[in-house]
Every structure is written in structure tokens, then in C-alpha cells.
Amino acid sequence: MKQRHKESARDHARAALKWCGIDPGSDFHTLRSEHVDKLLIEADRVRYQKPKAANGSRARYFHDRLQRLAQHKSAGT
């Protein structure tokens, strides 16, 4: 993935977490149900599908993906 795409994905992930009211670095199992509902709305919007062999909910996998993307460092840092 090109650097500009990584930065865009990071910015989107941070914006999505902010919209859901979730702090970057938070644990999925501590989220309230309204946060999970917003995660699923965002997952539907971006047409996210969990892996076929997933061992957990789509919301948890999407949350983990957003957390990973939000933690990426930019080239300037």
C-alpha cells in the first residue's frame, strides 16, 4: 500500500472511531452497546465483511481493524 493510502486509511479510521465515540486504543469488550451499534452502521457503510474463518463478531473484527489502522504512524513522525 502506498504511503498516501496508508495516511488516508489512518485518517478515516480515526474519524470513524471519533464518530462512534470510541477512544483509540480502547478494548472492544468495554464498549457500550450504542458504540457497537455505531460500529456496525459504519461497517455497513464501508461494506466491511469479516474473514470467513473469524472467531468472533463482525463488530469486534471491524473495531480491531479500525484500531490497527488508527495506530499507523505517518511518514513525518
mmCIF file of the N, C-alpha and C atoms, coordinates in Angstrom:
data_MODEL
# 
_entry.id   MODEL 
# 
loop_
_atom_site.group_PDB 
_atom_site.id 
_atom_site.type_symbol 
_atom_site.label_atom_id 
_atom_site.label_alt_id 
_atom_site.label_comp_id 
_atom_site.label_asym_id 
_atom_site.label_entity_id 
_atom_site.label_seq_id 
_atom_site.pdbx_PDB_ins_code 
_atom_site.Cartn_x 
_atom_site.Cartn_y 
_atom_site.Cartn_z 
_atom_site.occupancy 
_atom_site.B_iso_or_equiv 
_atom_site.pdbx_formal_charge 
_atom_site.auth_seq_id 
_atom_site.auth_comp_id 
_atom_site.auth_asym_id 
_atom_site.auth_atom_id 
_atom_site.pdbx_PDB_model_num 
ATOM 1   N N  . MET A 1 1  ? 0.843   -1.173  0.000  1.00 0.00 ? 1  MET A N  1 
ATOM 2   C CA . MET A 1 1  ? 0.000   0.000   0.000  1.00 0.00 ? 1  MET A CA 1 
ATOM 3   C C  . MET A 1 1  ? 0.889   1.236   0.000  1.00 0.00 ? 1  MET A C  1 
ATOM 4   N N  . LYS A 1 2  ? 0.544   2.200   -0.822 1.00 0.00 ? 2  LYS A N  1 
ATOM 5   C CA . LYS A 1 2  ? 1.333   3.417   -0.904 1.00 0.00 ? 2  LYS A CA 1 
ATOM 6   C C  . LYS A 1 2  ? 1.147   4.254   0.357  1.00 0.00 ? 2  LYS A C  1 
ATOM 7   N N  . GLN A 1 3  ? 2.141   5.078   0.655  1.00 0.00 ? 3  GLN A N  1 
ATOM 8   C CA . GLN A 1 3  ? 2.126   5.874   1.873  1.00 0.00 ? 3  GLN A CA 1 
ATOM 9   C C  . GLN A 1 3  ? 0.888   6.778   1.942  1.00 0.00 ? 3  GLN A C  1 
ATOM 10  N N  . ARG A 1 4  ? 0.517   7.402   0.829  1.00 0.00 ? 4  ARG A N  1 
ATOM 11  C CA . ARG A 1 4  ? -0.632  8.308   0.853  1.00 0.00 ? 4  ARG A CA 1 
ATOM 12  C C  . ARG A 1 4  ? -1.923  7.554   1.144  1.00 0.00 ? 4  ARG A C  1 
ATOM 13  N N  . HIS A 1 5  ? -1.991  6.272   0.729  1.00 0.00 ? 5  HIS A N  1 
ATOM 14  C CA . HIS A 1 5  ? -3.160  5.463   1.019  1.00 0.00 ? 5  HIS A CA 1 
ATOM 15  C C  . HIS A 1 5  ? -3.188  5.071   2.494  1.00 0.00 ? 5  HIS A C  1 
ATOM 16  N N  . LYS A 1 6  ? -2.027  4.805   3.051  1.00 0.00 ? 6  LYS A N  1 
ATOM 17  C CA . LYS A 1 6  ? -1.946  4.474   4.469  1.00 0.00 ? 6  LYS A CA 1 
ATOM 18  C C  . LYS A 1 6  ? -2.396  5.655   5.319  1.00 0.00 ? 6  LYS A C  1 
ATOM 19  N N  . GLU A 1 7  ? -1.976  6.845   4.936  1.00 0.00 ? 7  GLU A N  1 
ATOM 20  C CA . GLU A 1 7  ? -2.359  8.040   5.685  1.00 0.00 ? 7  GLU A CA 1 
ATOM 21  C C  . GLU A 1 7  ? -3.855  8.287   5.575  1.00 0.00 ? 7  GLU A C  1 
ATOM 22  N N  . SER A 1 8  ? -4.413  8.063   4.406  1.00 0.00 ? 8  SER A N  1 
ATOM 23  C CA . SER A 1 8  ? -5.846  8.232   4.208  1.00 0.00 ? 8  SER A CA 1 
ATOM 24  C C  . SER A 1 8  ? -6.631  7.206   5.031  1.00 0.00 ? 8  SER A C  1 
ATOM 25  N N  . ALA A 1 9  ? -6.173  5.968   5.036  1.00 0.00 ? 9  ALA A N  1 
ATOM 26  C CA . ALA A 1 9  ? -6.835  4.919   5.815  1.00 0.00 ? 9  ALA A CA 1 
ATOM 27  C C  . ALA A 1 9  ? -6.751  5.234   7.303  1.00 0.00 ? 9  ALA A C  1 
ATOM 28  N N  . ARG A 1 10 ? -5.594  5.734   7.746  1.00 0.00 ? 10 ARG A N  1 
ATOM 29  C CA . ARG A 1 10 ? -5.434  6.110   9.149  1.00 0.00 ? 10 ARG A CA 1 
ATOM 30  C C  . ARG A 1 10 ? -6.397  7.227   9.530  1.00 0.00 ? 10 ARG A C  1 
ATOM 31  N N  . ASP A 1 11 ? -6.484  8.249   8.666  1.00 0.00 ? 11 ASP A N  1 
ATOM 32  C CA . ASP A 1 11 ? -7.387  9.365   8.945  1.00 0.00 ? 11 ASP A CA 1 
ATOM 33  C C  . ASP A 1 11 ? -8.842  8.923   8.969  1.00 0.00 ? 11 ASP A C  1 
ATOM 34  N N  . HIS A 1 12 ? -9.229  8.033   8.040  1.00 0.00 ? 12 HIS A N  1 
ATOM 35  C CA . HIS A 1 12 ? -10.596 7.521   8.032  1.00 0.00 ? 12 HIS A CA 1 
ATOM 36  C C  . HIS A 1 12 ? -10.888 6.724   9.301  1.00 0.00 ? 12 HIS A C  1 
ATOM 37  N N  . ALA A 1 13 ? -9.946  5.886   9.708  1.00 0.00 ? 13 ALA A N  1 
ATOM 38  C CA . ALA A 1 13 ? -10.146 5.068   10.903 1.00 0.00 ? 13 ALA A CA 1 
ATOM 39  C C  . ALA A 1 13 ? -10.307 5.949   12.138 1.00 0.00 ? 13 ALA A C  1 
ATOM 40  N N  . ARG A 1 14 ? -9.482  6.976   12.245 1.00 0.00 ? 14 ARG A N  1 
ATOM 41  C CA . ARG A 1 14 ? -9.585  7.883   13.387 1.00 0.00 ? 14 ARG A CA 1 
ATOM 42  C C  . ARG A 1 14 ? -10.909 8.631   13.378 1.00 0.00 ? 14 ARG A C  1 
ATOM 43  N N  . ALA A 1 15 ? -11.361 9.057   12.188 1.00 0.00 ? 15 ALA A N  1 
ATOM 44  C CA . ALA A 1 15 ? -12.640 9.764   12.084 1.00 0.00 ? 15 ALA A CA 1 
ATOM 45  C C  . ALA A 1 15 ? -13.804 8.837   12.422 1.00 0.00 ? 15 ALA A C  1 
ATOM 46  N N  . ALA A 1 16 ? -13.727 7.596   11.970 1.00 0.00 ? 16 ALA A N  1 
ATOM 47  C CA . ALA A 1 16 ? -14.788 6.633   12.259 1.00 0.00 ? 16 ALA A CA 1 
ATOM 48  C C  . ALA A 1 16 ? -14.863 6.340   13.752 1.00 0.00 ? 16 ALA A C  1 
ATOM 49  N N  . LEU A 1 17 ? -13.710 6.163   14.389 1.00 0.00 ? 17 LEU A N  1 
ATOM 50  C CA . LEU A 1 17 ? -13.703 5.927   15.834 1.00 0.00 ? 17 LEU A CA 1 
ATOM 51  C C  . LEU A 1 17 ? -14.261 7.133   16.583 1.00 0.00 ? 17 LEU A C  1 
ATOM 52  N N  . LYS A 1 18 ? -13.902 8.320   16.142 1.00 0.00 ? 18 LYS A N  1 
ATOM 53  C CA . LYS A 1 18 ? -14.404 9.529   16.787 1.00 0.00 ? 18 LYS A CA 1 
ATOM 54  C C  . LYS A 1 18 ? -15.915 9.627   16.634 1.00 0.00 ? 18 LYS A C  1 
ATOM 55  N N  . TRP A 1 19 ? -16.429 9.330   15.426 1.00 0.00 ? 19 TRP A N  1 
ATOM 56  C CA . TRP A 1 19 ? -17.861 9.381   15.182 1.00 0.00 ? 19 TRP A CA 1 
ATOM 57  C C  . TRP A 1 19 ? -18.599 8.376   16.067 1.00 0.00 ? 19 TRP A C  1 
ATOM 58  N N  . CYS A 1 20 ? -17.994 7.224   16.283 1.00 0.00 ? 20 CYS A N  1 
ATOM 59  C CA . CYS A 1 20 ? -18.607 6.193   17.126 1.00 0.00 ? 20 CYS A CA 1 
ATOM 60  C C  . CYS A 1 20 ? -18.468 6.503   18.613 1.00 0.00 ? 20 CYS A C  1 
ATOM 61  N N  . GLY A 1 21 ? -17.646 7.492   18.958 1.00 0.00 ? 21 GLY A N  1 
ATOM 62  C CA . GLY A 1 21 ? -17.433 7.825   20.362 1.00 0.00 ? 21 GLY A CA 1 
ATOM 63  C C  . GLY A 1 21 ? -16.475 6.878   21.057 1.00 0.00 ? 21 GLY A C  1 
ATOM 64  N N  . ILE A 1 22 ? -15.565 6.300   20.291 1.00 0.00 ? 22 ILE A N  1 
ATOM 65  C CA . ILE A 1 22 ? -14.624 5.310   20.822 1.00 0.00 ? 22 ILE A CA 1 
ATOM 66  C C  . ILE A 1 22 ? -13.228 5.919   20.843 1.00 0.00 ? 22 ILE A C  1 
ATOM 67  N N  . ASP A 1 23 ? -12.544 5.775   21.957 1.00 0.00 ? 23 ASP A N  1 
ATOM 68  C CA . ASP A 1 23 ? -11.171 6.256   22.075 1.00 0.00 ? 23 ASP A CA 1 
ATOM 69  C C  . ASP A 1 23 ? -10.220 5.287   21.380 1.00 0.00 ? 23 ASP A C  1 
ATOM 70  N N  . PRO A 1 24 ? -9.245  5.820   20.637 1.00 0.00 ? 24 PRO A N  1 
ATOM 71  C CA . PRO A 1 24 ? -8.230  4.935   20.047 1.00 0.00 ? 24 PRO A CA 1 
ATOM 72  C C  . PRO A 1 24 ? -7.496  4.178   21.160 1.00 0.00 ? 24 PRO A C  1 
ATOM 73  N N  . GLY A 1 25 ? -7.315  2.904   20.961 1.00 0.00 ? 25 GLY A N  1 
ATOM 74  C CA . GLY A 1 25 ? -6.643  2.080   21.949 1.00 0.00 ? 25 GLY A CA 1 
ATOM 75  C C  . GLY A 1 25 ? -7.581  1.429   22.948 1.00 0.00 ? 25 GLY A C  1 
ATOM 76  N N  . SER A 1 26 ? -8.895  1.679   22.838 1.00 0.00 ? 26 SER A N  1 
ATOM 77  C CA . SER A 1 26 ? -9.837  1.104   23.794 1.00 0.00 ? 26 SER A CA 1 
ATOM 78  C C  . SER A 1 26 ? -10.107 -0.364  23.478 1.00 0.00 ? 26 SER A C  1 
ATOM 79  N N  . ASP A 1 27 ? -10.509 -1.104  24.489 1.00 0.00 ? 27 ASP A N  1 
ATOM 80  C CA . ASP A 1 27 ? -10.803 -2.525  24.352 1.00 0.00 ? 27 ASP A CA 1 
ATOM 81  C C  . ASP A 1 27 ? -12.259 -2.690  23.906 1.00 0.00 ? 27 ASP A C  1 
ATOM 82  N N  . PHE A 1 28 ? -12.503 -3.585  22.968 1.00 0.00 ? 28 PHE A N  1 
ATOM 83  C CA . PHE A 1 28 ? -13.850 -3.794  22.444 1.00 0.00 ? 28 PHE A CA 1 
ATOM 84  C C  . PHE A 1 28 ? -14.818 -4.225  23.541 1.00 0.00 ? 28 PHE A C  1 
ATOM 85  N N  . HIS A 1 29 ? -14.352 -5.047  24.451 1.00 0.00 ? 29 HIS A N  1 
ATOM 86  C CA . HIS A 1 29 ? -15.236 -5.616  25.472 1.00 0.00 ? 29 HIS A CA 1 
ATOM 87  C C  . HIS A 1 29 ? -15.669 -4.606  26.530 1.00 0.00 ? 29 HIS A C  1 
ATOM 88  N N  . THR A 1 30 ? -15.103 -3.396  26.501 1.00 0.00 ? 30 THR A N  1 
ATOM 89  C CA . THR A 1 30 ? -15.517 -2.367  27.447 1.00 0.00 ? 30 THR A CA 1 
ATOM 90  C C  . THR A 1 30 ? -16.481 -1.366  26.813 1.00 0.00 ? 30 THR A C  1 
ATOM 91  N N  . LEU A 1 31 ? -16.811 -1.556  25.533 1.00 0.00 ? 31 LEU A N  1 
ATOM 92  C CA . LEU A 1 31 ? -17.686 -0.614  24.835 1.00 0.00 ? 31 LEU A CA 1 
ATOM 93  C C  . LEU A 1 31 ? -19.140 -0.795  25.259 1.00 0.00 ? 31 LEU A C  1 
ATOM 94  N N  . ARG A 1 32 ? -19.860 0.317   25.206 1.00 0.00 ? 32 ARG A N  1 
ATOM 95  C CA . ARG A 1 32 ? -21.295 0.277   25.474 1.00 0.00 ? 32 ARG A CA 1 
ATOM 96  C C  . ARG A 1 32 ? -22.015 -0.139  24.199 1.00 0.00 ? 32 ARG A C  1 
ATOM 97  N N  . SER A 1 33 ? -23.259 -0.565  24.335 1.00 0.00 ? 33 SER A N  1 
ATOM 98  C CA . SER A 1 33 ? -23.990 -1.103  23.180 1.00 0.00 ? 33 SER A CA 1 
ATOM 99  C C  . SER A 1 33 ? -24.216 -0.049  22.100 1.00 0.00 ? 33 SER A C  1 
ATOM 100 N N  . GLU A 1 34 ? -24.372 1.228   22.475 1.00 0.00 ? 34 GLU A N  1 
ATOM 101 C CA . GLU A 1 34 ? -24.565 2.254   21.446 1.00 0.00 ? 34 GLU A CA 1 
ATOM 102 C C  . GLU A 1 34 ? -23.302 2.462   20.611 1.00 0.00 ? 34 GLU A C  1 
ATOM 103 N N  . HIS A 1 35 ? -22.130 2.234   21.206 1.00 0.00 ? 35 HIS A N  1 
ATOM 104 C CA . HIS A 1 35 ? -20.883 2.309   20.441 1.00 0.00 ? 35 HIS A CA 1 
ATOM 105 C C  . HIS A 1 35 ? -20.807 1.158   19.440 1.00 0.00 ? 35 HIS A C  1 
ATOM 106 N N  . VAL A 1 36 ? -21.209 -0.015  19.868 1.00 0.00 ? 36 VAL A N  1 
ATOM 107 C CA . VAL A 1 36 ? -21.194 -1.186  18.986 1.00 0.00 ? 36 VAL A CA 1 
ATOM 108 C C  . VAL A 1 36 ? -22.193 -0.989  17.844 1.00 0.00 ? 36 VAL A C  1 
ATOM 109 N N  . ASP A 1 37 ? -23.356 -0.410  18.154 1.00 0.00 ? 37 ASP A N  1 
ATOM 110 C CA . ASP A 1 37 ? -24.344 -0.142  17.106 1.00 0.00 ? 37 ASP A CA 1 
ATOM 111 C C  . ASP A 1 37 ? -23.780 0.813   16.058 1.00 0.00 ? 37 ASP A C  1 
ATOM 112 N N  . LYS A 1 38 ? -23.080 1.850   16.500 1.00 0.00 ? 38 LYS A N  1 
ATOM 113 C CA . LYS A 1 38 ? -22.482 2.791   15.555 1.00 0.00 ? 38 LYS A CA 1 
ATOM 114 C C  . LYS A 1 38 ? -21.360 2.131   14.752 1.00 0.00 ? 38 LYS A C  1 
ATOM 115 N N  . LEU A 1 39 ? -20.607 1.235   15.384 1.00 0.00 ? 39 LEU A N  1 
ATOM 116 C CA . LEU A 1 39 ? -19.576 0.488   14.655 1.00 0.00 ? 39 LEU A CA 1 
ATOM 117 C C  . LEU A 1 39 ? -20.195 -0.314  13.519 1.00 0.00 ? 39 LEU A C  1 
ATOM 118 N N  . LEU A 1 40 ? -21.327 -0.955  13.799 1.00 0.00 ? 40 LEU A N  1 
ATOM 119 C CA . LEU A 1 40 ? -21.975 -1.761  12.767 1.00 0.00 ? 40 LEU A CA 1 
ATOM 120 C C  . LEU A 1 40 ? -22.557 -0.892  11.657 1.00 0.00 ? 40 LEU A C  1 
ATOM 121 N N  . ILE A 1 41 ? -23.029 0.289   11.987 1.00 0.00 ? 41 ILE A N  1 
ATOM 122 C CA . ILE A 1 41 ? -23.515 1.215   10.954 1.00 0.00 ? 41 ILE A CA 1 
ATOM 123 C C  . ILE A 1 41 ? -22.358 1.599   10.036 1.00 0.00 ? 41 ILE A C  1 
ATOM 124 N N  . GLU A 1 42 ? -21.211 1.916   10.626 1.00 0.00 ? 42 GLU A N  1 
ATOM 125 C CA . GLU A 1 42 ? -20.030 2.284   9.817  1.00 0.00 ? 42 GLU A CA 1 
ATOM 126 C C  . GLU A 1 42 ? -19.533 1.087   9.011  1.00 0.00 ? 42 GLU A C  1 
ATOM 127 N N  . ALA A 1 43 ? -19.564 -0.105  9.600  1.00 0.00 ? 43 ALA A N  1 
ATOM 128 C CA . ALA A 1 43 ? -19.146 -1.303  8.869  1.00 0.00 ? 43 ALA A CA 1 
ATOM 129 C C  . ALA A 1 43 ? -20.060 -1.545  7.670  1.00 0.00 ? 43 ALA A C  1 
ATOM 130 N N  . ASP A 1 44 ? -21.349 -1.322  7.842  1.00 0.00 ? 44 ASP A N  1 
ATOM 131 C CA . ASP A 1 44 ? -22.282 -1.464  6.722  1.00 0.00 ? 44 ASP A CA 1 
ATOM 132 C C  . ASP A 1 44 ? -21.984 -0.419  5.652  1.00 0.00 ? 44 ASP A C  1 
ATOM 133 N N  . ARG A 1 45 ? -21.677 0.805   6.072  1.00 0.00 ? 45 ARG A N  1 
ATOM 134 C CA . ARG A 1 45 ? -21.427 1.885   5.123  1.00 0.00 ? 45 ARG A CA 1 
ATOM 135 C C  . ARG A 1 45 ? -20.221 1.586   4.237  1.00 0.00 ? 45 ARG A C  1 
ATOM 136 N N  . VAL A 1 46 ? -19.179 1.037   4.818  1.00 0.00 ? 46 VAL A N  1 
ATOM 137 C CA . VAL A 1 46 ? -17.974 0.732   4.042  1.00 0.00 ? 46 VAL A CA 1 
ATOM 138 C C  . VAL A 1 46 ? -17.984 -0.698  3.501  1.00 0.00 ? 46 VAL A C  1 
ATOM 139 N N  . ARG A 1 47 ? -19.085 -1.411  3.723  1.00 0.00 ? 47 ARG A N  1 
ATOM 140 C CA . ARG A 1 47 ? -19.278 -2.784  3.233  1.00 0.00 ? 47 ARG A CA 1 
ATOM 141 C C  . ARG A 1 47 ? -18.207 -3.737  3.752  1.00 0.00 ? 47 ARG A C  1 
ATOM 142 N N  . TYR A 1 48 ? -17.929 -3.637  5.040  1.00 0.00 ? 48 TYR A N  1 
ATOM 143 C CA . TYR A 1 48 ? -16.923 -4.494  5.666  1.00 0.00 ? 48 TYR A CA 1 
ATOM 144 C C  . TYR A 1 48 ? -17.497 -5.890  5.861  1.00 0.00 ? 48 TYR A C  1 
ATOM 145 N N  . GLN A 1 49 ? -16.693 -6.887  5.529  1.00 0.00 ? 49 GLN A N  1 
ATOM 146 C CA . GLN A 1 49 ? -17.047 -8.273  5.777  1.00 0.00 ? 49 GLN A CA 1 
ATOM 147 C C  . GLN A 1 49 ? -15.941 -8.908  6.608  1.00 0.00 ? 49 GLN A C  1 
ATOM 148 N N  . LYS A 1 50 ? -16.338 -9.595  7.658  1.00 0.00 ? 50 LYS A N  1 
ATOM 149 C CA . LYS A 1 50 ? -15.322 -10.247 8.482  1.00 0.00 ? 50 LYS A CA 1 
ATOM 150 C C  . LYS A 1 50 ? -14.763 -11.452 7.739  1.00 0.00 ? 50 LYS A C  1 
ATOM 151 N N  . PRO A 1 51 ? -13.580 -11.909 8.129  1.00 0.00 ? 51 PRO A N  1 
ATOM 152 C CA . PRO A 1 51 ? -12.988 -13.089 7.495  1.00 0.00 ? 51 PRO A CA 1 
ATOM 153 C C  . PRO A 1 51 ? -13.888 -14.311 7.651  1.00 0.00 ? 51 PRO A C  1 
ATOM 154 N N  . LYS A 1 52 ? -13.828 -15.207 6.689  1.00 0.00 ? 52 LYS A N  1 
ATOM 155 C CA . LYS A 1 52 ? -14.694 -16.391 6.718  1.00 0.00 ? 52 LYS A CA 1 
ATOM 156 C C  . LYS A 1 52 ? -14.438 -17.270 7.942  1.00 0.00 ? 52 LYS A C  1 
ATOM 157 N N  . ALA A 1 53 ? -13.200 -17.382 8.350  1.00 0.00 ? 53 ALA A N  1 
ATOM 158 C CA . ALA A 1 53 ? -12.863 -18.236 9.487  1.00 0.00 ? 53 ALA A CA 1 
ATOM 159 C C  . ALA A 1 53 ? -12.812 -17.436 10.792 1.00 0.00 ? 53 ALA A C  1 
ATOM 160 N N  . ALA A 1 54 ? -13.538 -16.334 10.837 1.00 0.00 ? 54 ALA A N  1 
ATOM 161 C CA . ALA A 1 54 ? -13.494 -15.466 12.013 1.00 0.00 ? 54 ALA A CA 1 
ATOM 162 C C  . ALA A 1 54 ? -14.101 -16.164 13.228 1.00 0.00 ? 54 ALA A C  1 
ATOM 163 N N  . ASN A 1 55 ? -13.494 -15.915 14.351 1.00 0.00 ? 55 ASN A N  1 
ATOM 164 C CA . ASN A 1 55 ? -13.964 -16.481 15.605 1.00 0.00 ? 55 ASN A CA 1 
ATOM 165 C C  . ASN A 1 55 ? -14.431 -15.336 16.496 1.00 0.00 ? 55 ASN A C  1 
ATOM 166 N N  . GLY A 1 56 ? -15.474 -14.649 16.067 1.00 0.00 ? 56 GLY A N  1 
ATOM 167 C CA . GLY A 1 56 ? -15.988 -13.515 16.819 1.00 0.00 ? 56 GLY A CA 1 
ATOM 168 C C  . GLY A 1 56 ? -16.953 -12.718 15.961 1.00 0.00 ? 56 GLY A C  1 
ATOM 169 N N  . SER A 1 57 ? -17.470 -11.649 16.515 1.00 0.00 ? 57 SER A N  1 
ATOM 170 C CA . SER A 1 57 ? -18.477 -10.859 15.821 1.00 0.00 ? 57 SER A CA 1 
ATOM 171 C C  . SER A 1 57 ? -17.850 -9.942  14.776 1.00 0.00 ? 57 SER A C  1 
ATOM 172 N N  . ARG A 1 58 ? -18.681 -9.526  13.840 1.00 0.00 ? 58 ARG A N  1 
ATOM 173 C CA . ARG A 1 58 ? -18.243 -8.591  12.812 1.00 0.00 ? 58 ARG A CA 1 
ATOM 174 C C  . ARG A 1 58 ? -17.863 -7.262  13.447 1.00 0.00 ? 58 ARG A C  1 
ATOM 175 N N  . ALA A 1 59 ? -18.596 -6.852  14.473 1.00 0.00 ? 59 ALA A N  1 
ATOM 176 C CA . ALA A 1 59 ? -18.295 -5.593  15.160 1.00 0.00 ? 59 ALA A CA 1 
ATOM 177 C C  . ALA A 1 59 ? -16.917 -5.640  15.806 1.00 0.00 ? 59 ALA A C  1 
ATOM 178 N N  . ARG A 1 60 ? -16.583 -6.758  16.433 1.00 0.00 ? 60 ARG A N  1 
ATOM 179 C CA . ARG A 1 60 ? -15.275 -6.874  17.093 1.00 0.00 ? 60 ARG A CA 1 
ATOM 180 C C  . ARG A 1 60 ? -14.147 -6.849  16.076 1.00 0.00 ? 60 ARG A C  1 
ATOM 181 N N  . TYR A 1 61 ? -14.313 -7.547  14.963 1.00 0.00 ? 61 TYR A N  1 
ATOM 182 C CA . TYR A 1 61 ? -13.280 -7.550  13.926 1.00 0.00 ? 61 TYR A CA 1 
ATOM 183 C C  . TYR A 1 61 ? -13.128 -6.176  13.294 1.00 0.00 ? 61 TYR A C  1 
ATOM 184 N N  . PHE A 1 62 ? -14.244 -5.476  13.065 1.00 0.00 ? 62 PHE A N  1 
ATOM 185 C CA . PHE A 1 62 ? -14.170 -4.142  12.481 1.00 0.00 ? 62 PHE A CA 1 
ATOM 186 C C  . PHE A 1 62 ? -13.515 -3.171  13.456 1.00 0.00 ? 62 PHE A C  1 
ATOM 187 N N  . HIS A 1 63 ? -13.847 -3.287  14.740 1.00 0.00 ? 63 HIS A N  1 
ATOM 188 C CA . HIS A 1 63 ? -13.225 -2.453  15.774 1.00 0.00 ? 63 HIS A CA 1 
ATOM 189 C C  . HIS A 1 63 ? -11.719 -2.676  15.789 1.00 0.00 ? 63 HIS A C  1 
ATOM 190 N N  . ASP A 1 64 ? -11.299 -3.930  15.748 1.00 0.00 ? 64 ASP A N  1 
ATOM 191 C CA . ASP A 1 64 ? -9.866  -4.242  15.749 1.00 0.00 ? 64 ASP A CA 1 
ATOM 192 C C  . ASP A 1 64 ? -9.177  -3.673  14.512 1.00 0.00 ? 64 ASP A C  1 
ATOM 193 N N  . ARG A 1 65 ? -9.846  -3.755  13.364 1.00 0.00 ? 65 ARG A N  1 
ATOM 194 C CA . ARG A 1 65 ? -9.276  -3.206  12.132 1.00 0.00 ? 65 ARG A CA 1 
ATOM 195 C C  . ARG A 1 65 ? -9.110  -1.694  12.237 1.00 0.00 ? 65 ARG A C  1 
ATOM 196 N N  . LEU A 1 66 ? -10.136 -1.006  12.725 1.00 0.00 ? 66 LEU A N  1 
ATOM 197 C CA . LEU A 1 66 ? -10.040 0.444   12.882 1.00 0.00 ? 66 LEU A CA 1 
ATOM 198 C C  . LEU A 1 66 ? -8.941  0.821   13.866 1.00 0.00 ? 66 LEU A C  1 
ATOM 199 N N  . GLN A 1 67 ? -8.819  0.074   14.942 1.00 0.00 ? 67 GLN A N  1 
ATOM 200 C CA . GLN A 1 67 ? -7.775  0.351   15.932 1.00 0.00 ? 67 GLN A CA 1 
ATOM 201 C C  . GLN A 1 67 ? -6.387  0.182   15.316 1.00 0.00 ? 67 GLN A C  1 
ATOM 202 N N  . ARG A 1 68 ? -6.193  -0.875  14.530 1.00 0.00 ? 68 ARG A N  1 
ATOM 203 C CA . ARG A 1 68 ? -4.895  -1.088  13.877 1.00 0.00 ? 68 ARG A CA 1 
ATOM 204 C C  . ARG A 1 68 ? -4.581  0.049   12.916 1.00 0.00 ? 68 ARG A C  1 
ATOM 205 N N  . LEU A 1 69 ? -5.559  0.409   12.089 1.00 0.00 ? 69 LEU A N  1 
ATOM 206 C CA . LEU A 1 69 ? -5.335  1.481   11.113 1.00 0.00 ? 69 LEU A CA 1 
ATOM 207 C C  . LEU A 1 69 ? -5.094  2.823   11.790 1.00 0.00 ? 69 LEU A C  1 
ATOM 208 N N  . ALA A 1 70 ? -5.790  3.088   12.873 1.00 0.00 ? 70 ALA A N  1 
ATOM 209 C CA . ALA A 1 70 ? -5.654  4.368   13.575 1.00 0.00 ? 70 ALA A CA 1 
ATOM 210 C C  . ALA A 1 70 ? -4.290  4.503   14.232 1.00 0.00 ? 70 ALA A C  1 
ATOM 211 N N  . GLN A 1 71 ? -3.628  3.394   14.534 1.00 0.00 ? 71 GLN A N  1 
ATOM 212 C CA . GLN A 1 71 ? -2.332  3.421   15.203 1.00 0.00 ? 71 GLN A CA 1 
ATOM 213 C C  . GLN A 1 71 ? -1.161  3.588   14.250 1.00 0.00 ? 71 GLN A C  1 
ATOM 214 N N  . HIS A 1 72 ? -1.404  3.484   12.924 1.00 0.00 ? 72 HIS A N  1 
ATOM 215 C CA . HIS A 1 72 ? -0.313  3.622   11.951 1.00 0.00 ? 72 HIS A CA 1 
ATOM 216 C C  . HIS A 1 72 ? 0.332   4.999   12.089 1.00 0.00 ? 72 HIS A C  1 
ATOM 217 N N  . LYS A 1 73 ? 1.624   5.015   11.981 1.00 0.00 ? 73 LYS A N  1 
ATOM 218 C CA . LYS A 1 73 ? 2.389   6.263   12.045 1.00 0.00 ? 73 LYS A CA 1 
ATOM 219 C C  . LYS A 1 73 ? 2.523   6.858   10.650 1.00 0.00 ? 73 LYS A C  1 
ATOM 220 N N  . SER A 1 74 ? 2.502   8.176   10.565 1.00 0.00 ? 74 SER A N  1 
ATOM 221 C CA . SER A 1 74 ? 2.698   8.815   9.270  1.00 0.00 ? 74 SER A CA 1 
ATOM 222 C C  . SER A 1 74 ? 4.201   8.904   8.980  1.00 0.00 ? 74 SER A C  1 
ATOM 223 N N  . ALA A 1 75 ? 4.544   9.258   7.756  1.00 0.00 ? 75 ALA A N  1 
ATOM 224 C CA . ALA A 1 75 ? 5.945   9.322   7.351  1.00 0.00 ? 75 ALA A CA 1 
ATOM 225 C C  . ALA A 1 75 ? 6.707   10.407  8.097  1.00 0.00 ? 75 ALA A C  1 
ATOM 226 N N  . GLY A 1 76 ? 5.988   11.441  8.516  1.00 0.00 ? 76 GLY A N  1 
ATOM 227 C CA . GLY A 1 76 ? 6.649   12.568  9.202  1.00 0.00 ? 76 GLY A CA 1 
ATOM 228 C C  . GLY A 1 76 ? 6.888   12.328  10.674 1.00 0.00 ? 76 GLY A C  1 
ATOM 229 N N  . THR A 1 77 ? 6.335   11.259  11.252 1.00 0.00 ? 77 THR A N  1 
ATOM 230 C CA . THR A 1 77 ? 6.522   11.011  12.680 1.00 0.00 ? 77 THR A CA 1 
ATOM 231 C C  . THR A 1 77 ? 7.399   9.838   12.946 1.00 0.00 ? 77 THR A C  1 
# 
